[in-house]
Amino acid sequence: MALGAALLGFFVITLDALVVNVSLPSIRNSLGGGITGLQWVIDGYTLMFAALLLSAGSLTDRLGARRTFAVGLAVFVAASAVCGLAPNLGVLVAARLVQGAGAAVIVPSSLALIREAFSDAGKRAKAISVWALGGSVGSAAGPVAGGFLSHWRLIFFVNLPVGLIALFLLARTHRSPRSEQARFDWTGQLSAIVAMGALTFGAIKAGADGFTVVPAIVSFALVVVAAVVFVVAQARSPHSMIGLTLLRERTMVVSAAIGFALNVGFYGMIFLLSLYLQQAKGMSAPATGLAFVPMTLLTAFISPTAAWFAARFGPRMPVITGQVAMMAGLILLALVPASAPTWLLIAAMVPVGAGGSLAVPALTSLLLDQVAAGRAGTAGGVLNTSRQIGGALAVAVFGALIADHDHLVAGLETSLLIAAAALLLTTAASFLLGPPPAREPTGHAAGGTELTTEQIDELGSLPPVVGAPHTQAGRQLLER
């Protein structure tokens, strides 16, 4: 029951990150507004998801996984209903912000549910793999579902039955323990929301009206002030979300930069091509959804192979290979002439999705290998937050470049090349990711219980999962 609820919760929040893109022209025709409003329909969700993700873990510990998951899912479902009934673009954007907040709470609480339900490490790793599959299916189904649902409002109403089923399953799970010692970093959380929100608003405003307009200048100044407050809070607060020691580690900084660039390429490309295929190529929404099928299907199936790739060549190799593949796909998409057949665009999307699917699991595994065991959860949260920020800024900046319909093609090409340039920089930085630190071999667990060779091999062969505790936790337990 716990796994079923967690799986459905992760599926539906991943679906909503991508399902809206193909429906953007339909939303504009129905509710009006320009490209700026459409950018906020995407970024409102992503922004709150990123901003609240770090604190959601502390909230889960304090309230208990079961209660926190129920609250997050109920908020998400209620916001989805408001999205589907939205009378105007302002209400839709506001509801998307609330959706993102609910999604941020669902991620750590769903993992905590699984951890409580499966005491055996081997069964828990398999359960987490099933949980991660829900996210892969959600990502693959998003663009397709957005194209085939007959009206854009239906993409939000689909969340209601899925969420209600998940709540039904959750009601049949055991109560979760609570930790009164867990503290919420209010200063850090509020300053993070202000910094991310002001940065996104400033980027969208500057793209629409220029960098010299007063709202853009004020927004960027607010980013600096909020960032300083956040850093001071992390340095001085005894209950800080991150702590500055983690941000001083080279592996953490480089991994966060790579995650940022990967989502700039992936989310940026889906946003751009969803509009381009319908506005420039004249394709219908269902046809546009079908155009994403080859990429999304391959993306869903490549993630499991990343574990083998990392085991065979080391985790740094798939990180580099994935970025190079994504960069090549983005450059090819930028160079394809407007008169080229659509199938060529569809083919060029494939390495973009495949590259990201190969790089992210290996990147997560490499990061968790090299940070202290007690900071693994926070490190994973920082990585996933940086990825969400990358997706939000890609939509903000690229949307401004294609806002003028007469320069849609030129804006598309420029945006794709910017994403490729970001990946070129992070690919070079990837060589700074050294191999995992040398460890003393051991054959005994805590308490002197000897582990067999088969048990040790099993710990090392379980599949890694993006953004979740997985076999690294087993290895760290073995070391302790």
Secondary structure, 3 states (H helix, E strand, C coil): CHHHHHHHHHHHHHHHHHCCHHHHHHHHHHHCCCHHHHHHHHHHHHHHHHHHHHHHHHHHHHHCHHHHHHHHHHHHHHHHHHHHHCCCHHHHHHHHHHHHHHHHHHHHHHHHHHHHHCCCHHHHHHHHHHHHHHHHHHHHHHHHHHHHCCCCCHHHHCHHHHHHHHHHHHCCCCCCCCCCCCCCCHHHHHHHHHHHHHHHHHHHHHHHHCCCCHHHHHHHHHHHHHHHHHHHHHHHCCCCCCCHHHHCCHHHHHHHHHHHHHHHHHHHHHHHHHHHHHHCCCCCHHHHHHHCHHHHHHHHHHHHHHHHHHHHHCCHHHHHHHHHHHHHHHHHHHHCCCCCCHHHHHHHHHHHHHHHHHHHHHHHHHHHHHCCHHHHHHHHHHHHHHHHHHHHHHHHHHHHHCCCHHHHHHHHHHHHHHHHHHHHHHHHHHHHCCCCCCCCCCCECCCCCECCHHHHHHHHHCCCCCCCCCHHHHHHHHHC
